[in-house]
Amino acid sequence: MRQLSLAFAFSLFAVCSIHAGPEPLSSGKETKTVAPAPAPTCFNWSGFYAGAFGGYKLSVVDLDLSLGGTWDTLFPVGKDFVLAHAPGDLEYGGAEAGGLVGYNFQWNCWVLGAEVDAGYLWARDSDFRGKFINPPAIGDFDIRTSFKTHYLLTAAPRFGYAIGHWLPYITGGLAYGDLEFRQELPFRPSSNSVQRGDSGDANIGWMLGGGLQYALTDHWSIRAQYQFIDLGSTEFHSKFYADPTTYGDQEAELHEHNISVAVMYKF
């Protein structure tokens, strides 16, 4: 009986082994693959572009006047009076219009570009005239000061991150513009009693700003931008007409705040 039971168990094991076959290499369970996160969707800003802009410019001119030589002996009281009443700054604003060209390189949604802008200024003249009657030790005199700038050129990289059709960015680089400065101090009633001078320079300065651009179509976009611009200074040395040993040193330094809107086409 024991031998019969062993034979039956061995036969059952053999049958099960035949029907089961060799064990598959795979466990039979499906392998689940995790899909990568979708790439952020943003407009493609890469390529060359050109456009036109218009805006408002606020110019702030810091002035400095120093008087030397025989001023203390010729006008011992008047020197301090003149310095106290000379303008310390000029401020004026007006329209600007111009064109721009640039190129953008894009990696995912990061955008790195370079742009050149050139603008013409309409409100380019700022004048100050102060007339003072009978100051001590001088007699009647005027202070006449004028400052002009005609154009502005900027060249700078810009760096931004595209969000959908929006592109906020920052920019900073070189600025180039002209500075014309004139000042005279005529003393009355003598027409020969005048001290005057002028200077004109084309300066290279710097620019820092930022903006927000929006893609209307695959090619057209609009933007708003702000720039702070430092164009340095211009100066001259002036002499009193009746006495060249009486002189002055005048200096004007220009800073500009630019707000503009542009329409641009991407090729």
Backbone torsions as a table, in degrees:
resi	resn	phi	psi	omega
1	MET	NA	-40.9	179.2
2	ARG	-65.0	-39.1	-179.7
3	GLN	-67.0	-35.2	178.8
4	LEU	-66.2	-39.1	179.2
5	SER	-66.1	-41.3	178.8
6	LEU	-64.3	-39.1	-179.9
7	ALA	-65.6	-39.4	-179.9
8	PHE	-66.1	-42.0	179.8
9	ALA	-63.9	-40.6	179.7
10	PHE	-65.8	-40.6	179.9
11	SER	-64.4	-41.0	-179.5
12	LEU	-65.1	-40.4	178.4
13	PHE	-63.9	-39.2	-179.5
14	ALA	-66.8	-42.4	-179.7
15	VAL	-63.5	-45.0	179.7
16	CYS	-61.9	-37.7	-180.0
17	SER	-66.6	-39.2	-178.7
18	ILE	-65.9	-44.6	-177.5
19	HIS	-71.3	-32.3	-179.0
20	ALA	-72.6	-37.1	-178.6
21	GLY	68.7	-178.5	-179.8
22	PRO	-67.9	146.7	-177.5
23	GLU	-69.8	128.9	179.8
24	PRO	-65.2	152.5	179.8
25	LEU	-65.1	-32.6	-180.0
26	SER	-91.9	151.6	179.2
27	SER	-75.0	-7.2	179.6
28	GLY	90.7	-11.4	180.0
29	LYS	-85.0	141.9	179.2
30	GLU	-72.7	135.8	177.4
31	THR	-86.7	122.6	-179.2
32	LYS	-90.9	125.2	177.0
33	THR	-99.0	135.6	-179.5
34	VAL	-90.1	120.6	-179.2
35	ALA	-70.3	139.5	178.2
36	PRO	-64.6	151.9	179.2
37	ALA	-62.8	139.5	-178.8
38	PRO	-64.2	141.5	178.5
39	ALA	-66.1	144.9	179.0
40	PRO	-60.9	139.0	-179.1
41	THR	-90.3	126.1	178.2
42	CYS	-151.7	156.6	-178.9
43	PHE	-67.4	148.6	178.8
44	ASN	-89.5	107.7	-178.4
45	TRP	-94.6	-1.0	-173.0
46	SER	-68.1	146.4	176.4
47	GLY	120.3	177.5	178.5
48	PHE	-79.5	151.8	176.4
49	TYR	-150.8	161.6	177.2
50	ALA	-146.6	161.1	-178.5
51	GLY	-171.4	-176.7	177.8
52	ALA	-132.2	149.1	-178.2
53	PHE	-139.1	159.0	173.3
54	GLY	-146.1	151.8	-177.8
55	GLY	-172.6	-165.1	-178.1
56	TYR	-121.6	135.7	-179.3
57	LYS	-121.2	129.4	172.7
58	LEU	-109.4	118.9	-178.5
59	SER	-107.2	133.4	177.5
60	VAL	-120.3	119.7	-177.4
61	VAL	-110.8	115.4	175.5
62	ASP	-88.7	127.4	-174.9
63	LEU	-111.3	146.4	176.2
64	ASP	-140.0	130.9	179.9
65	LEU	-128.3	128.5	173.3
66	SER	-127.5	141.7	-177.5
67	LEU	-119.6	133.7	-176.2
68	GLY	-143.2	-162.8	-178.0
69	GLY	71.4	-128.7	-177.4
70	THR	-92.1	17.3	178.3
71	TRP	-55.5	-42.1	-175.9
72	ASP	-65.4	-31.4	-180.0
73	THR	-89.5	-34.6	-179.6
74	LEU	-75.2	-43.7	178.4
75	PHE	-131.2	75.0	-173.7
76	PRO	-61.5	-31.0	178.3
77	VAL	-97.3	-33.8	-173.6
78	GLY	-67.6	-27.7	-178.5
79	LYS	-58.6	-50.1	-179.4
80	ASP	-64.4	-35.0	179.1
81	PHE	-64.5	-44.3	-179.8
82	VAL	-63.0	-46.5	-178.8
83	LEU	-63.7	-34.6	-179.5
84	ALA	-70.4	-27.2	-176.2
85	HIS	-105.4	-4.5	176.8
86	ALA	-69.0	143.5	-179.0
87	PRO	-66.3	140.3	177.5
88	GLY	-92.2	-19.4	179.1
89	ASP	-160.7	160.5	171.2
90	LEU	-125.4	143.4	-179.8
91	GLU	-139.3	130.1	-179.7
92	TYR	-152.9	157.7	-179.4
93	GLY	-140.0	164.5	178.3
94	GLY	174.8	-169.6	-172.2
95	ALA	-86.0	153.4	173.9
96	GLU	-139.9	142.9	176.4
97	ALA	-145.2	149.7	-178.5
98	GLY	-177.0	-164.0	-178.8
99	GLY	-131.7	169.0	-177.1
100	LEU	-149.7	153.1	172.1
101	VAL	-138.5	151.6	-179.8
102	GLY	-167.8	177.9	178.9
103	TYR	-144.3	139.3	177.6
104	ASN	-118.6	139.6	169.0
105	PHE	-115.5	134.4	-174.8
106	GLN	-124.0	135.3	173.5
107	TRP	-126.8	113.6	-168.7
108	ASN	54.4	-115.3	178.6
109	CYS	-107.4	2.5	176.9
110	TRP	-83.0	135.9	-175.5
111	VAL	-125.0	125.6	175.2
112	LEU	-122.0	126.4	-176.7
113	GLY	-141.1	178.3	175.9
114	ALA	-141.5	140.8	-173.4
115	GLU	-143.8	146.3	174.9
116	VAL	-123.3	128.2	179.9
117	ASP	-121.6	142.5	175.6
118	ALA	-135.6	126.2	-176.7
119	GLY	-132.1	152.4	176.2
120	TYR	-109.9	139.9	-174.7
121	LEU	-107.3	129.4	176.3
122	TRP	-88.4	-47.2	178.5
123	ALA	-85.2	80.2	-171.3
124	ARG	-112.2	5.4	-173.4
125	ASP	-123.3	127.4	177.4
126	SER	-130.1	126.8	-175.7
127	ASP	-127.5	149.6	173.5
128	PHE	-138.4	131.9	174.8
129	ARG	-135.7	120.5	177.4
130	GLY	-119.9	123.1	-179.6
131	LYS	-111.3	126.9	-176.2
132	PHE	-122.6	126.3	-173.9
133	ILE	-96.6	127.6	173.2
134	ASN	53.5	48.9	171.3
135	PRO	-68.8	158.7	-175.9
136	PRO	-59.6	134.4	169.3
137	ALA	67.9	6.2	-178.5
138	ILE	-119.8	-48.8	-165.9
139	GLY	97.1	-174.9	-177.2
140	ASP	-65.6	140.9	175.3
141	PHE	-154.2	160.8	178.0
142	ASP	-119.9	156.9	165.2
143	ILE	-120.6	115.5	-178.8
144	ARG	-116.0	120.9	-176.0
145	THR	-132.1	134.6	175.4
146	SER	-140.4	149.5	178.4
147	PHE	-141.3	137.0	-179.8
148	LYS	-134.6	147.8	168.6
149	THR	-144.0	138.9	-170.0
150	HIS	-110.9	-30.1	-173.7
151	TYR	-149.6	164.1	178.3
152	LEU	-146.5	132.4	177.0
153	LEU	-124.9	131.2	177.1
154	THR	-127.0	145.8	176.5
155	ALA	-140.5	120.1	-172.2
156	ALA	-159.3	150.6	168.2
157	PRO	-75.1	162.8	172.7
158	ARG	-141.7	149.1	-172.9
159	PHE	-135.9	127.2	-177.5
160	GLY	-150.6	177.6	178.6
161	TYR	-133.2	122.1	-177.1
162	ALA	-78.5	132.4	176.5
163	ILE	-125.3	101.1	-173.7
164	GLY	62.0	-124.4	177.5
165	HIS	-93.8	4.0	-179.8
166	TRP	-96.8	147.2	176.6
167	LEU	-137.4	93.0	169.3
168	PRO	-78.9	143.0	-175.5
169	TYR	-153.0	162.7	171.9
170	ILE	-120.0	156.7	-178.0
171	THR	-149.4	157.0	178.1
172	GLY	-174.7	139.2	-178.2
173	GLY	179.3	-140.8	-174.0
174	LEU	-92.5	149.8	173.6
175	ALA	-132.9	145.6	-177.5
176	TYR	-140.0	128.1	179.9
177	GLY	-161.2	171.3	-177.8
178	ASP	-103.2	149.9	179.0
179	LEU	-133.1	122.0	176.1
180	GLU	-121.1	122.3	-172.6
181	PHE	-129.5	134.7	178.9
182	ARG	-142.7	139.5	176.7
183	GLN	-150.4	139.8	176.1
184	GLU	-141.7	150.5	179.6
185	LEU	-126.1	87.9	178.0
186	PRO	-86.1	134.1	178.3
187	PHE	-107.5	133.8	-176.4
188	ARG	-102.1	155.1	7.2
189	PRO	-91.4	-6.0	-175.9
190	SER	-73.1	126.2	179.5
191	SER	-73.6	-18.1	178.9
192	ASN	-82.9	-13.0	-176.6
193	SER	-88.7	81.4	-177.4
194	VAL	-145.2	142.9	174.1
195	GLN	-123.7	120.2	-175.6
196	ARG	-145.3	164.0	176.4
197	GLY	-173.8	169.4	178.3
198	ASP	-156.6	164.4	178.4
199	SER	-150.0	154.4	175.5
200	GLY	-144.9	121.1	-177.4
201	ASP	-133.3	150.8	167.9
202	ALA	-108.6	111.9	-170.8
203	ASN	-107.4	148.7	168.9
204	ILE	-102.6	123.8	179.2
205	GLY	-127.6	-148.7	-178.5
206	TRP	-137.4	161.0	-177.2
207	MET	-137.3	144.0	175.7
208	LEU	-142.6	135.3	-178.2
209	GLY	-170.4	-163.1	-179.4
210	GLY	-168.9	168.3	-178.4
211	GLY	-162.6	179.4	179.1
212	LEU	-137.4	122.4	-177.0
213	GLN	-116.0	145.9	-179.2
214	TYR	-132.2	131.2	179.9
215	ALA	-85.7	115.8	177.5
216	LEU	-79.3	-42.0	176.5
217	THR	-138.7	-169.5	177.3
218	ASP	-65.6	-20.3	-176.2
219	HIS	-118.1	-36.0	-174.1
220	TRP	-97.1	141.0	176.8
221	SER	-148.5	163.2	176.0
222	ILE	-129.9	159.5	179.5
223	ARG	-154.3	158.7	170.8
224	ALA	-121.9	140.1	-173.0
225	GLN	-144.7	146.3	172.9
226	TYR	-121.5	140.5	176.8
227	GLN	-135.4	136.8	166.8
228	PHE	-105.4	129.8	-172.6
229	ILE	-127.8	132.9	175.2
230	ASP	-117.3	113.8	-178.1
231	LEU	-104.6	15.0	176.2
232	GLY	74.3	-150.4	-171.7
233	SER	-137.1	164.4	171.2
234	THR	-134.8	148.9	-173.9
235	GLU	-150.1	163.6	175.3
236	PHE	-153.0	164.7	179.1
237	HIS	-113.2	123.3	-177.4
238	SER	-115.7	150.2	180.0
239	LYS	-123.1	146.1	176.6
240	PHE	-69.0	129.3	-171.1
241	TYR	-59.6	-44.0	-175.6
242	ALA	-80.0	-16.3	-177.6
243	ASP	-150.5	96.6	-176.0
244	PRO	-61.6	-16.9	178.3
245	THR	-77.1	-7.4	174.3
246	THR	-100.7	117.0	-171.2
247	TYR	-140.3	173.8	177.1
248	GLY	-145.2	158.6	174.8
249	ASP	-122.3	121.7	-178.1
250	GLN	-116.1	140.9	-179.2
251	GLU	-141.1	141.5	176.7
252	ALA	-131.5	131.2	-179.9
253	GLU	-120.1	132.1	-171.9
254	LEU	-109.8	130.0	168.9
255	HIS	-126.1	143.0	-178.3
256	GLU	-130.5	144.0	172.8
257	HIS	-115.8	116.6	-175.3
258	ASN	-114.3	129.4	172.0
259	ILE	-122.2	124.3	-174.8
260	SER	-140.0	159.0	174.1
261	VAL	-125.6	134.2	-176.4
262	ALA	-128.0	150.1	170.8
263	VAL	-113.6	129.2	-171.1
264	MET	-132.8	149.9	178.7
265	TYR	-123.3	125.4	178.3
266	LYS	-97.4	126.6	-177.0
267	PHE	-79.6	NA	NA
